[in-house]
Structures are given as C-alpha cells and as structure tokens.
Amino acid sequence: MYKLFRSIRKIALGCLCLVFVGCSSTPYRYSFSLIDPQNETMSFEDDNVQFRFVPSSENIRVSIKNKTDHKINLVRDNAEYIDYLGESRMIHYGYDYVQEVRNFEGYGLYVSPITIDPDSEISGYVWVNIWPDFCIGQDRHSITTAQINYLMEPFFPRYSFEGKVEDLKDSTFNLILPIEFDGHISNYMFTFMINDVIEQKSF
C-alpha cells in the first residue's frame, strides 16, 4: 500500500510540475566519453565480443556482437549501472521500456539471459530498473503504459525541473555487463565520464 501511495504521489507531483513549469523548463544537453577502457569511438572489443555505446541522459544504447563460433549470453540479472555517487543499480535492457518493466514483474523479478548467436549482434537500451521499489503487483496491467513511462527514472536530469546538474560535469559512472561463455562469466566493466552539461536556453 505504501509503495502504491508513493507511485501515485510521484505521478501527481510530476503532473503539477508540468502544469506550473510547462515550457519554461530548460533542457540539458550532455556530452560523454568512454574513459576505461579509453576509446574515442565509444566502443571496445577483444577476441570474443565487441561493444558499442551511445550514452544519453535517459539511457545508454548498447550493441553487443558475438565474435566467437558458439553462443554466448548477456546475463541481465547480474548487470549493473553504478551511478556517479557510487550506488549500484539494477538495469533493464531492451527496446521497449514498458515491456521490459512488465517482463521483469511478470517473471517473478527475474529476467532470463539474452542469447547471442555466433557472428551475430544485438542492440538495445539500458535503463535504470526502479521497479523493485515501484512494484506493479500481480496484475501486470495495473499501471498504464503512460504511468510506467512517466515513472521511468533517467540516468541524469533531462530538464531543469528534474534536478540540478552542477556536480555532474567531470563525474563518472560505470556499466557492468556480464557475458557468459560456455558456463564461465566475464564481467565487462566500462567507465564513462560526463564531459559537459549545457543548458539549452530558449529566447
């Protein structure tokens, strides 16, 4: 009941923000770099796998290519996003945020690994998974698509009414992607830096 109250309160406060702030809210524009392993093209590869990244304030687009001659797995349940304060967060990975939330809740808070066939590539988006705290209950449709989208927590503030960004410039965050090779799991860790945050002033 308390979690449901928190969800309703968050939606109500957000609606009020949209009413009062409206077009006066200032959007932020971010620039990122991959600093460990350092690569100007936001990519990394070894003999087994290749990763490509496109970070944003809301999510990270991640492409993973299997370079081996056998199937590998992205172990999503063990994947982590570590924010700029050092807090470890669970993630979703896929194309549709709403569907990923419902899959997570519908399968008992467990998400099966994603299999990548030999010489094949998958692409999707990494989002912060807040749904252990905002459980949608046994009825997987008890929260609407619009409400799930609204409750989505971005990596960083997208607009001025969502929070301040003064401390974010030059900060770092990490993404840990566990890949299973024939029963052995390798944890690939990537460190990103926020190079700059710019307020998009409107005139």
N, C-alpha and C positions, 0 to 999 in steps of 0.2 A: 504494500500500500504506500509506504514511504517513497519507494522508487518511482511509482506511478505519479505521486504528487510532485516529485522533483521534475519528472518529464513534462507534466502539464504546466508547471510553473515556468520552466525554461522556455517552452513554446509561447506562453503568454507574454513573458518579458521580451522575447525576441520580436513578437508582433508589435509590442509597444515601441520598441526601438525603431522598427521600420516605419511606424507611423510618424514618430516625432523627429527622427533623423532624416529619413527619406533621402532625397537627392543630395543633401548637404554632407553625407558621409564621404570621406576621402578614401579612394582605393590606394593600396600599396602595390608597388612593383618590386620584386626581388630578383637578385642575381646570385647564382650559386656556382660553386666549383667542387670537384671531387679532389680531395687532398690526400687521401690514403685509401688505396694506392693512388698516387697522383696521376691524373690524366686529363689533358685539356679537352678531350672529346667526350668526357663523361662515360667512359667505357673501361672494361677490364676483361682480359681473357688469359687463360692458361691452356694446358694441353687438353682439358676436359670440357670446359664451359666458357661461354662468353656472356658478359652482362653489359647492357646499355641502359643509361638512366636519363630521365628528363624530370628534374625536381620542379615543384611549384609550391605556392603557399598552401594549397589544398591537398595535394597528393604527390606521389612520385610515379611517373611512368617507368616501368621496368620491363625490359626484354631479356629473355634468357635463352641462349642457344646451346643445345647439347652437341658437343663436338665428338663424342665417343661413338662406338659402334654398338652400344647397348642402351637400354632405357635408363633414365635417371629420374629422380623425384625431387620436387621442391616441397620440403616438409613445412607446410604453412603453420602448423600448430606451434612449432618451435621458433618461428621467425619473430624478430623483434625490431621495433623502432625505439631508439634511445634519444630522447629529446635533448635540447640544449642545456637543460638543468640536470641531466644525467638520469632521468627517470625512464625506466624500461616500460614500453607499452606494447600490447598485442596489436597485431595488424590484420587487415583484410587484404586479399589480393584477387583482382579480377577486373572485369569491365563494368559491371553494374553494381554500384554500391548497395542499393536496396536489396538486390538478390543475394549479395554476399552476407548482409546482415541477417536476412531470413534463413539462409542456409546454415549460418552459424548457430542461430537459435533452434532451428528445426532439427538439427542433428545432435542435440544434447551438448551444445557448446564445444563441439569437436568438428574440425574441418579436415577432410582427408587430403593426403598429399596430391600434388599435381604431377602427373607423369609426362615426361618429355621424351618423345621417341628419338632414336638416333638421327643425327644430322637434321633435327627439327628445332623450331624456335617457338616460344610462347611470348605473348606480350599482354600486359595488364597494368593496373594501377594499384599502388599500395596506399591504403588509408589507415588512420588510427582506428582501432577497434575499442569503442567505449561501451559496447553492449553488455558486458558482464554487469555493468552498473545501471544500464537502462534496459533491463530485460523486457522483452515484449510479451512474455508469458506463453502459455500453452497455445493460445490462438495466434498463429503466425501472422494473421492479418489484423490483429487488434490495434496496431498502429498503422496509419495510412502511409502510402509512398511519400506523400508530401511531408508528413511529420518525420519520417525516418531521414529524408534528405535534409530537413531543417535542423535536426538534432546532430547531424554529422559534425564532428569536431575537426577543423582543418589543422594542418601542421602548425601554421602561423596565421596571425590576423590578416584577413584579406581587405578589411576596411577599418577606418578609424574607430567606428563604434564597437568593433570586436576586440580592441585592445591596443596598447601602446607597443611600439617597436624599437624604442631607443636602445635597448640592451641586446637586440638581435644581431646587429651588424658585427661581423667578425666572430660570431659564435659558431659552434659546430654541433652536428648531430650525426647519429650513426644508424645504419641499417644492417641487420644481420640476417642473411639468407642461407638457411641450412639446405644443402644439396646432398641427397643420398645416392651413393654409388655402390651397387651390389652389397647393400647392408651396412656400409660404412658411411657415416655422415660427416661432411666437411662444412664447417660454419664459415661462410664468406662474410667478412665484415668490411663495410665501406663507411668512410668518414667524409662528410660534406661540410663545406663552410658557406655561411651566408656572407657574400662579399659586400653586398649593399642592399639597403631598403630605401626606396624613394617614394615619397608621397606624390600621387598624381593630382596636382592642383587643377581645379576647374575654374575657368574665368567666365 
